Amino acid sequence: LIGKWGQLTPSGDPSDWGFDHELYYKGSGMYWNSARVKTMTEDGKVRGDPDTYVIDGKTIPVKDSEYIPDLMHKDAIAWIEARKGTPFFLYYSMSHVHGEILPTPDSAPAPAGETASTRLARHYTDNINYMDKLVGKLVAELERLKLRDNTVIVFMGDNGSTKSAAVDATIGGRRIEGEKGSMKEGGGLVPFFATWPGVTPAGKVNANVSDASDLLPTFAEIAGAPMPTGRVIDGRSLVSQLKGDTKSPRTWAFCQLSNNYYVREAGWKLDQSGTLYDMKDAPFKEVAVAADAKDEAAVAARARLAAALTGLNPGAG
């Protein structure tokens, strides 16, 4: 595990969850140490703890000249190179374009008279570009090590854009409805790319639904590892779809945030309150369907999705 590690921190380090190497930090978008961050924020305040990172249980201070994503990249390449003769799995948890939105090493000095909003927009773009640069450098290293043709790469977001940045979350220039923290499409709909040379067709879009629980069985099937027995596994392997199959082993996906949740088909969504949404215009519009609607398609969708929620039983935790 290399990168951000936060949600599971109270339950231990990555090593407690099966990773045999770790480099992690807890500062989200704060990639410089406090001394540098204070000169970069409007109010001179530091939010989070950007002064240290951890490698295999050892806490290391971040030097004034160091940028954590560069440290992550260097460690990732060294780890891959040391294991290039054996199968490996790397969870590379980047968090560029996550507040605070601070300058990158490639950011130009602020021009005279630049406003705070203009500077934020410029640094937002700089963060996207730097993340793109690091992904490109990673792929280039895999090619240099002659590993690219035998490596599956999955790139996935973890949530939608938040607050003011959500207005820029567009597809074809149209704003996605909702944002991070909401149960609309703008909260849970994320980019998901997969590339597997010689296996995954290039330039294709798969319209099927999936959710993050599908990652475990997917990686297990690729690795030839057996799935745990004696327990319910919610995920469904995406391997057949990565190979170009348009059929999906699942018809719905599940999303939950705190006590709010929904189950989602391509055309319909049912949430914890029992509200059914017509999703034919999603992700730009979600239309609530009247509870007493007699439309046959809506009635059938409600029954299907209600059965899925009954099986999941999220109300019981």
PyMOL commands that set and color helices and strands:
alter all, ss='L'
color gray80, all
select helices_A, chain A and resi 9-11+14-17+34-38+68-82+116-144+148-150+163-168+185-188+212-223+239-242+296-312+314-316
alter helices_A, ss='H'
color red, helices_A
select strands_A, chain A and resi 2-4+23-25+52-55+58-61+92-93+153-156+170-171+174-175+192-195+253-257+260-264+268-271+276-278+287-289
alter strands_A, ss='S'
color yellow, strands_A
deselect
rebuild
show_as cartoon
